[in-house]
Every structure is written in C-alpha cells, then in structure tokens.
Amino acid sequence: MKWRFHPAARFGDFADAWSALHGAGPASPLLHADFVRALLAAFGDGAQLACCEQDGATMAMALLERSGGGAWRSFQPAQAPVGLWLARPGVALPALMAALVRDLPGCALLAGISQLDPMLDPRPADGPCLQTLDYIDTARITMDGAFDAYWAARGKNLRSNLKKQRARLEREGIATHCETLTAPQDMAAAVNDYAALESGGWKGRDATAVRAGDAQARFYTLLLEAFARRGAAKVYRYRFDDQVVAMDLCVESSDCIVVLKTAYDESVPAHYSPALLMREEECRALFDEGRLRRIEFYGRVMEWHRRWTDEVRCLYHLNYYRWPLLQHLHALGRRRAAKDKAGPRSQPTME
C-alpha cells in the first residue's frame, strides 16, 4: 500500500479515479468530483492530492495540506461540510492512515482527517496511534412514507405556529410562493440573490456572509452550475409577494439532498418565520416527489433542527500519530490546556 502526492491543481488528471472511488461508496454529493473542483478553484492554493494504490488499484484518495510542526490535515475550507477523503469500501481505515503517515513528505508526525461522517466512514476504535474526537452533532430527515404522516409526528407547537403564520399572511393579503430553480443559467443570479439576503443580516455584520463577486460567491456559482448540468442542483427561493424573504442552496445525489446554505431576510418580522415556511413547502415537495431518501443538513444541530427531526449523529475528527508516544503527549497537552482554561477549583467550605 503506497501513497503518492500531487499538486491539487492536477486534480483533473485524477478525476476519473476519484469518481470511481466515489461511485463505489455511499456517493455523497459533498464528495462528488464537481464539489471538489469548485472548492479547489475558489480556495485550493497549497492543497495536495494524495492517492493510495495497491497492486495497481486505487484504494483511497484525499485532499491534504500542511498544518505545521510535522503535521498534515485534510484540506478543509469552511464551505466543505465533510472531510475530503474517499476510501474503497472494506479497506481498513487504520491501515490506510498508517501508510499515509509513513509516506507523507518530511517524516510526518501526525495526519488528521477532519469532519468525517460515520455514515460515510464508520468510526474506528481508538488504538495506540489512532484517536477519534467528537466534532458536532448533525441532523437529517429520512423521507419514509407520506409527508402527512411525517408532519403529524412533528411537535404540536411547530405545526400550530406555521399554520397561524400562514393564516396571518393570508389575512394581511401577502401571497407566498416557493420557486425551485434547477437550470444552470439560473444559478449565478440565484447566488447573487442569496448574497443580498445573507449580507443584509448578522453574517454581513460579522463579515462572514457570501457577497456578490467574492470567493464564496464564485464557489457556490461554480458548484451549482456544475451540479445543475447533471440535474443535481436545487435552489429554493421563497417570496412574500415579490419580495425574496428566504433561500436554500442545495445539491443532490441519487438518494439524498444536502442543504448547503440557508438565508432569510432579517428585516421581516420574526413572527413570520419565512425560512421555516419555506422548509415546510420544500419537505412536502420532496416527500411527494418520492425520488430521494434523505434530507441532510450537516451544520451543527440547532434547536429548530430538533423540531423537524429526531435523527442526529455525531461527525468526528481522526488523528493518526507516527508513534504511540506522540498520541500520549498530545493527549496530556490537551488535558493540561483544558485544566488551565477551567481555572482553579474553589475549595469546599465547612459549616
């Protein structure tokens, strides 16, 4: 088992091998070659493509970058919800990581793959050189059966509140409309509309919003156009009359749809909850269509997620150390840092 490394700019030369690995596994849209190409085009300076082969067969591939101090980590822009790692089903993850640390340039001490999904890469047991760490809990909706049955199983407060909001909008003469955009030629304008929504809210004030013409906007435009050419992109645009009040940017695979980004107009009174009204209509349409099996959110679980689903799982990070002593020393350092952060414990009092 041997790993070889290439500048990520050469990804196109290896895209067929990446696609073959992707198709052999769960085939998440977040690991499709189109997703990788868009990430690299917008954010890929300095990344390396790692390819593992055995007896002429590709066993695994990953996008990596140096993180200093003899360590390497997965290339992980904020726009990538899961680690850019693919392995042939049935190949042991510890064996792949042991070979990776051995073959990385410069006598690597540690290789880390972040944000792994146990549904795509089952979480291995910790070992002398291998350690996994919880990352975040994330949610999904399994679309099994009819929407009405799913909706009846939601909490009474959610169903009642959205029903009241729709009645209030009707009384006030405000018409709602949910558009579904799927054509490649519509994606650039859709991303600009999304950027206007997000930059007008708290993310705009924090300078983290997608803004028209920036690297994030370029990434989402490239991504959605590429997926749309395969019939695998959806942008939901929700309107109150002619005003765009909420949007979702989504990509699909053969069995799931991933909600990558959600934004809403924060100037709209909170009691209207435009994003939740949009999501109810989205879910009904997806259930009724019956083509996909899951709606994936991938962000950190929020209170509103738990009103829509009980399905939560934990994403994880994986570290593989060159020698067991390094893992031991690293663990001691983390415990000491956590203790220092917590501060001294107060002494008990006697009464």
Buried (B, 14 or more C-beta within 10 A) or exposed (E): BEBEBEEBEEBEEBBEBBBBBBEBBBBBBBBBBBBBBBBBBBBBEEBBBBBBBBEEEBBBBBBBBBEEEBBBBBBBBEBBBBBBBBBBEEBEBBBBBBBBBBBBEEEBBBBBBBBBBEBBBEBBEBBEBBBBEEBBEBBBBEBEEEBEEBBEEBEEEBBEBBEEBBEEBEEEEBEBEBEEBBEBEBBBEBBBBBBBBBBBBEBBEEEEBBBBEEBBBBBBBBBBBBBBEEEBBBBBBBBBEEEBBBBBBBBBBEBBBBBBBBBBBBEBEEEBBBBBBBBBBBBBBBBEEEEBBBBBBBBEBEEEBEBBBEBEBBBBBBBBBBEEEBBEEBEEEEEEEEEEEEEEEEEEEEE
